[in-house]
Amino acid sequence: MSLIITDDCINCDVCEPECPNGAISQGEEIYVIDPNLCTECVGHYDEPQCQQVCPVDCIPLDEHRVESKDELMKKYLIITGKA
């Protein structure tokens, strides 16, 4: 699954630099995650780094974008040019 940022986001700016895929960017009102770039940090880390640093716990899994760990790894390989 991709991750999403909810309306609880306080725009603290700590999640964006933690994303190894560059999936997080400033949206119109809050930060947003590009689901095509989000691998939940699979391939980079054991846990999503944005979730680890978020002070308000507003980055859950996007239940509308279900992906297995294998699918996330394939996406990671494509994004990083290792495929």
C-alpha positions as CSV (number, residue, x, y, z in Angstrom):
1,M,0.0,0.0,0.0
2,S,1.0,3.5,-0.5
3,L,0.8,5.9,2.5
4,I,-1.4,9.0,2.6
5,I,-1.2,12.1,4.7
6,T,-4.4,13.1,6.4
7,D,-6.0,16.5,7.2
8,D,-4.4,16.2,10.7
9,C,-1.1,17.3,9.1
10,I,0.4,20.4,10.7
11,N,2.8,21.2,7.9
12,C,5.8,20.7,10.2
13,D,8.1,19.9,7.3
14,V,9.8,16.8,8.9
15,C,8.4,14.1,6.7
16,E,9.5,15.5,3.3
17,P,13.3,15.2,3.6
18,E,12.9,11.7,5.2
19,C,11.4,10.2,2.0
20,P,14.1,8.3,0.1
21,N,11.9,8.2,-3.1
22,G,10.9,11.9,-3.1
23,A,7.3,10.9,-2.9
24,I,6.3,13.6,-0.4
25,S,5.8,17.2,-1.5
26,Q,3.9,20.3,-0.3
27,G,0.3,20.2,-1.5
28,E,-2.1,23.1,-1.6
29,E,-2.9,22.9,2.1
30,I,-0.9,20.0,3.5
31,Y,1.9,17.7,2.4
32,V,0.9,15.0,0.0
33,I,2.4,11.6,-1.0
34,D,2.7,10.5,-4.7
35,P,1.4,6.9,-4.6
36,N,3.5,6.2,-7.7
37,L,6.7,6.9,-5.8
38,C,5.7,5.6,-2.4
39,T,7.1,2.2,-1.5
40,E,6.6,2.5,2.3
41,C,10.4,2.7,2.3
42,V,10.7,-0.9,1.1
43,G,14.2,-1.4,-0.3
44,H,15.5,1.5,1.8
45,Y,14.4,0.9,5.4
46,D,12.5,-1.6,7.5
47,E,9.8,0.9,8.4
48,P,8.4,4.0,6.6
49,Q,10.5,6.9,7.7
50,C,7.8,9.5,7.4
51,Q,5.7,7.6,9.9
52,Q,8.6,7.5,12.3
53,V,9.2,11.2,12.4
54,C,5.6,12.5,12.1
55,P,4.7,14.2,15.4
56,V,0.9,14.0,14.9
57,D,0.7,10.4,13.6
58,C,-1.2,11.5,10.4
59,I,0.4,9.1,7.8
60,P,-1.6,5.9,7.6
61,L,-1.8,3.3,4.9
62,D,-4.0,4.2,1.9
63,E,-6.5,1.3,1.9
64,H,-7.4,2.3,-1.7
65,R,-4.0,1.4,-3.0
66,V,-3.3,-2.1,-1.8
67,E,0.2,-3.4,-2.7
68,S,2.1,-6.4,-1.4
69,K,5.7,-6.2,-0.2
70,D,6.8,-7.9,-3.5
71,E,4.9,-5.2,-5.5
72,L,6.5,-2.5,-3.4
73,M,9.9,-4.0,-4.0
74,K,9.3,-4.1,-7.7
75,K,8.3,-0.4,-7.6
76,Y,11.5,0.4,-5.6
77,L,13.6,-1.4,-8.2
78,I,12.0,0.6,-11.0
79,I,12.2,3.9,-9.2
80,T,15.9,3.5,-8.3
81,G,16.9,2.1,-11.7
82,K,17.9,-1.2,-10.3
83,A,15.3,-3.2,-12.2
